[in-house]
Amino acid sequence: MKLKKFNSEEAFVNDGVAVISEVIWNAQSEKGRAAIGVSGGRTPGKIYEGLGQMAAENQLDLLKTDVYLLDERMVALDNAASNYKLIKESLYAGASLQFLNNLHYFETGLGKYQASEQYKRELESLGNLQMDLVVLGIGTDGHFASIFPGYVEVDKGELVIMSETEEFEVKERLSVGPAVILNAKKILVLLKGEEKRAVVEELLSGQKKPQEYPAMILLNHLDLEVYYCE
Ligand code: 6PG
């Protein structure tokens, strides 16, 4: 694990934008298109906005970038808690509707069973089920995407899982499974604020079991970069 600490939000955002855009450029020059997985939450919004800004200035080609949501809350797509809405209004702010064709999202309006089947098909369009990069946050309980404590124990390698949490207002979630997340070429974890200091400590000590603290399984990845902003 590579840890980078920031004491200014501006540097955190600029570096986040830089590392993600570099992955996108490299993948596009190697194979024509890039595929990235994105999480929701409060931390990454400004970084997605920065990438959207680069695209608006023609420094980043989002038409050649497949963007996969890594998880979603079971709410309507225009609900304030929707990750689809977050990405649409940050990464794709100012972009025309055709850009949204490259956004792979959970169709929550279908209900969780059908939306989970629909998203499996979206993932199957991904060569080798491999994204070039996944951008994750980690909660203070150790969850990432919508993989909450207790899940890793029962992991059967599903592409998409249905999960529930008592920690948040929206309890029902859909998530890409850990196997697909760990299969990404690179993992970037974004952590911000005092309450996430303990998450950094947990990752550094690596003591907990993935069953109680799912983020522990990320430590198995060979290209794991953690950005922490105080
Ligand atoms: C989501 C997520 C989730 C998030 C963490 C951290 O949609 O909620 O994908 O896994 O990344 O809960 O969220 P914060 O950045 O808000 O702390």
Residues whose N, C-alpha, C, O or C-beta is under 5 A from the ligand:
A	BS01	6PG	S39 G40 G41 R42 T43 D71 L136 G137 I138 G139 H143 F144 A145 S146
